[in-house]
Each structure stands twice: as structure tokens, then as C-alpha cells.
């Protein structure tokens, strides 16, 4: 399955992003900077770190693919 990573807000100390499945349904949300502070993602474009975290959570499978959304 293919998932897309959407950064919706990244400015002035605020961050909000989400991951959507092929049906454009949100399957995971990131609000704030905890995911970075906890070390799951190194920066806001760290798709490898995010994919590994989503696999740990059981949202993605190893054969799934995560790509950035191009708005």
C-alpha cells in the first residue's frame, strides 16, 4: 500500500502533519514536535524515520511505501 506524508503547518514554532492512505484517509497525525524530540524523526522530511515508526505502531507494513505529498 502507498501512503503519503503531508506537512500542513510548519512555522513559528508550530508543526502539524498527517499521513494518508491511498483513499486519502488520514491514518496518522503529528501535532507539535514530540516525534522529533523523542527521536523517531530527525527532521520534518525524515520519511525513513517516520516509516519505521509507523511500522512499529502497526500502521504500515514493511512492504508499504511512504512518499511526500506534492501539493
N, C-alpha and C positions, 0 to 999 in steps of 0.2 A: 504494500500500500504506500502511496505517496502522501506526505504531509508537507505543509508549507508554514513557514515561520514569518509572522507579520509583526513588525515594530510599529505600534500605533502612536506612541508618545515617548520621546526621548529628549527632554530639555529641562533646564532649570531645576535639576535635582529630582526630576520625576521620570519614571520609566514604566511603560505598560506595553506588553506584547502578548501575542497569543499564537498557538499552533492549531492549524485547522486540517481536517482530513480531506479526502477527495471530494466530499459532498459540501465542502466549505463550512462544516460544523466545527465550532471551537471545541478542542479536546483538552487543552491545557492553557492556563493563563499565567502570565508573570506580571506581578504588580509590585513595584519597588525594586530594591537592589539585593534582597536576601539571596537570590540564586547566585549572584556574583560573590557576595561576601562569604557564602558557605562553600565556595569553590567549585560549584557544578559548571559554571560558565566563567571563562576568563575575561570575556568582554561581550558586548551586545551582539557581535556577529559570530560567536563561537558555536557554530552548528554542530560540530562534533561533540562538544561537551553537553550541549542540550540534548542531542540524540541519545547519548549514553545515559543521561539522567532519565529521559522518557522511557528507555528500555528498563532501567531499574524499577521504575514505577509501574511497569507493565502496560504502558500506553502504546509503545512501539515495540515491534519485534525486530530481531537482528537483520532480517531481510528487507525491512521497510526503508524508505528513503525520505530524508528531510531536506528541503531546499528553501532558500529565501524566497519571499514573495516579491514579485516585481510589480509595483503599483504604477 
